[in-house]
Amino acid sequence: MSDIEALKKEKQELIDKMLKMQKQFVEYEHQHGVSGKDYWASQEGLLANYRQEYSDMANRVVDIAHEIVGSSRF
């Protein structure tokens, strides 16, 4: 597998995980409701690290996309 193929595979895996996280979040929100405080400051359950983990994955997807095409993010 080439480096580009490996990057594309990693990117797709991250996107799949992000979509799964979004689905879980929507289901949780419909069942329990989510306040701003819960979303921004929750220390337990699904939301404990949700924002940070999702943000880290989204940033990695962007970085990979730039690496694949040989461009720079900044």
Contacts in CASP RR format, 6 or more apart in sequence:
PFRMAT RR
TARGET T0000
AUTHOR 0000-0000-0000
METHOD contacts of the structure
MODEL  1
MSDIEALKKEKQELIDKMLKMQKQFVEYEHQHGVSGKDYWASQEGLLANY
RQEYSDMANRVVDIAHEIVGSSRF
1 9 0 8 1.000
4 68 0 8 1.000
7 64 0 8 1.000
7 67 0 8 1.000
7 68 0 8 1.000
8 64 0 8 1.000
8 68 0 8 1.000
10 64 0 8 1.000
11 61 0 8 1.000
11 64 0 8 1.000
11 65 0 8 1.000
11 68 0 8 1.000
14 57 0 8 1.000
14 60 0 8 1.000
14 61 0 8 1.000
14 64 0 8 1.000
15 61 0 8 1.000
17 57 0 8 1.000
18 54 0 8 1.000
18 57 0 8 1.000
18 58 0 8 1.000
18 61 0 8 1.000
21 50 0 8 1.000
21 53 0 8 1.000
21 54 0 8 1.000
24 46 0 8 1.000
25 34 0 8 1.000
25 46 0 8 1.000
25 47 0 8 1.000
25 50 0 8 1.000
28 34 0 8 1.000
28 46 0 8 1.000
28 47 0 8 1.000
34 47 0 8 1.000
38 47 0 8 1.000
39 47 0 8 1.000
39 50 0 8 1.000
39 51 0 8 1.000
40 51 0 8 1.000
42 48 0 8 1.000
42 50 0 8 1.000
62 73 0 8 1.000
63 73 0 8 1.000
66 72 0 8 1.000
66 73 0 8 1.000
END
